[in-house]
């Protein structure tokens, strides 16, 4: 079974910025070891944000149980 890695919000915003710079989702997904579906869902949530803005939004996307 593959080991699950957790990326920080800042790293996710970096991935989205690579997409906005022209890299393909498949290329980036293969590099970091996630599916293209995950890349597109990150783009929908974090597209256009700066790393510090993404950290502020964390409680809205992932509420504490």
Buried (B, 14 or more C-beta within 10 A) or exposed (E): EEEEEEBEBEBBBBBBBBBEEEEEBEEBBEEBEBEBEBBBEBBEBBEEBEBEEBBEEEEEEEEEE
